Amino acid sequence: LTMTNPFFKVIADSLTEEAAKHGYKVDVVSGEFDIAKQQNQVKDFLVRKVSAIVLCPCDSKAIGSVIKEANDQHVPVFTADIACLAPGAKVVTHIATDNYAGGKQAGLAMIEVLGGSGKVVILDYKQAESCLLRVRGFKEVIDAHNKDAKKGTITIVAELPGDGQKDKGYKMAQDALEANPDMAGIFAINDLSALGAYAALEKAKKTGQVKLIGYDGQPEGKQAIKDGKIFADPTQYPERIGAETARAIVGYFRG
């Protein structure tokens, strides 16, 4: 997806390290959120006749066309962190966090920090399957909470495209504050967009009013929790995602 987010660099590094133990050389490239660029990178891999391809898709549906090209050329495709949602595109194995369960954890954390009531904004990334699952789990927990009137009501007033990026998280949080000056919470689908949102809250002098829930629990996010900028993060283990993906490739070629 991107190498500007340390999460994906850890996946790449751990995959490379584990694959090397079994005699595989790994070439890492980055789509940088550009699906056309990523599709061309896959086409290049096919021209070079690689043994296998691992993808963290920039767009879970649009990636399907080049996965089908790999299928036609009998090059096995594996996905890590973000799955493919395109019908007919065949992936050998998908290695990822249970993002749906993680989204539920985020919902429970939001209920806890808000005391059960308040207006909430979601900073999402709709092109990525993993983020869709996080938001789905989050919303299901909030909906279940709201059915019990005794506990108060949490209202999701907006879902905005933070796209997992710090600068977009900043801009979307600014827009959200302008439209909902009384909002109480933000759920961001990763640490970077959460930290961007915090910068917007800081500028508006609303860090005490608006509580942040992030996602990933990587070093920068953990430090932000320690510093009181983010309330909580469901935690992922990118080093395990990378290593398990490499082991899946080895297992595939062993039959």
Secondary structure, DSSP 8 states (H G I E B T S, - for coil): --SSSHHHHHHHHHHHHHHHTTT--------TT-HHHHHHHHHHHHHTT-S-EEE--SSTTTTHHHHHHHHHTT--EEEESS----TT---SEEE---HHHHHHHHHHHHHHHHTT-EEEEEEE-TT-HHHHHHHHHHHHHHHHHHTSGGG--EEEEEEEE-TT-HHHHHHHHHHHHHH-TT--EEEESSHHHHHHHHHHHHHTT-TTTSEEE-SB--HHHHHHHHTTS-SB--B--HHHHHHHHHHHHHHHHT-
